[in-house]
Amino acid sequence: MVYVVFFLVQALTVVCVFYIVEGATTRGATVTTATTAPKKFRNQREHDPDSECAQAIRDTYWTMFGHYAYPGFDVEDFDATVTQLQLATGWHKGFVKNAILGHAALQDLPRLRELQQETRLMDVGHLTAVYTAIEELGPDVDEEALMLIDGILFDTFTPTRHDQAVPQRKTVTDRIRAAIKRMDRGRAYDKRKRENREQDNSEKFGVHEYRDRAIVQLDTNSLDGRRIQANVAEVARELGISAADAAIKLLSGEALGIEVSPVLHVYSPKNRGNGDPVFIPGRGWTEPEAATAFERWIADTFLDERDLDAELKKRLRGYVPSEGMRHAVYARNRTCIYPECNRPAEQCQLDHRIPYDEGGPTEADNLFPLCQRHHNMKTDRTAFYIPDPYTGDIIWLFADGSYVVTVEDGLLRDQFTPHNPRWQSSMSAVRKNRARVAEFFAKGHKILDTFDQDLDLEQATAAIQDLEQEYGMKFGFTPKMPYVEPLPEEPVEAPFPDPEEEEHYRR
């Protein structure tokens, strides 16, 4: 790959003074004029050591990342590129990722790109604010909308007076979102309401008593939920009690002296960046909150890493596959491979396609998950399957001469062939995926904003369901009717005695 690096020299400002001598009609007066010096922001002040040092840093960023800003420039493996730059510079991986994506956003903003090329005015924080805000327009953003935003940002970063303070990142974000609000009301969510919802949707715990029962409620992220489930299951197994009794012992402190070591299996792409999602079997890819919880967890726990690529290439001598090989197969095949069978692979038997006693090796290419019923069908020779090594599809052959092709949809599906290397995404693909997610959540929060005004629960619920179906994602927030304090029950008897009744009894 060839990189073209542009070295730019800042233009010198030349002040020209013209002496004009007018005739006798103006009484011989001498008029002196000069060109006005260009207006600059405070962080561009010349002969200021701090400003010049900061400018040099921004110049360096442009030298390293400026080529990502030019239309058509792309990288085949975005994660590998980020990792290489992170190792070469020692910078945080998140910073490197933002620097690349921030400069890449300039591909669609020609005026702002030209301004940045000339001045290197914006730092990585400014560019991050630009691309994260624009992402809410989605991957198929209209060119006219981009031109409008390009003009707004160009004006934002063009000073109107000398020594003007450089715009803050919040200013950039607010102006872009204001433009989006004018262009598309469907994405014009209330920022403060969204922040409150995300805060309210965080971890919650409560014990609710009802008559002679109590309900323990814990709302948390999917990763911590799986950890709790694993701990309860392990305590239950160790003590030979039910899961409910194990949970009570854990929450009440009775199990403090019990040492258990639950195991949670999590799949992670190689070269995964800090905060990027991981895959939990039976749950799917983690949301941002769960990904953050994963980072906290692995920082203070024992981590046993298994290379799935290596496990897929192993061949064992015995009949029983190793744990690593089993999970490599689970990652490749999400469910039982029989057509339309949804039994999770973890609950299936690993079938030697070519039987072991007939010379079939114990290796991933010869192991496939089959539930008990469909394993019996294969054993009884009423059906047989052949995997396509190139596509990963499974061809099922039946005794009556018919056949069915099942398309593999496991974790490694899109990384199965030589044309789709494992865990690899181009920079343009990453940008499109991020934009699609940002667009999804912007539309979802707008639906909830509308619900807050009209309180139409049925319409809001249906709109979110349609949105989730359209994008194939889970929103994670639900419309809820506001709590209304119930009216006190009418007393069965009068709260105070009736004077007439009292007089009657006295008689």
Beta strands, then each sheet from edge to edge (+ up, - down):
strand 1: 17-21
strand 2: 30-34
strand 3: 204-210
strand 4: 213-219
strand 5: 279-280
strand 6: 284-285
strand 7: 315-316
strand 8: 349-352
strand 9: 362-363
strand 10: 367-370
strand 11: 383-387
strand 12: 394-398
strand 13: 403-406
sheet 1: 1+ 2-
sheet 2: 3+ 4-
sheet 3: 5+ 6-
sheet 4: 7+ 9-
sheet 5: 8+ 10-
sheet 6: 11+ 12- 13+
end
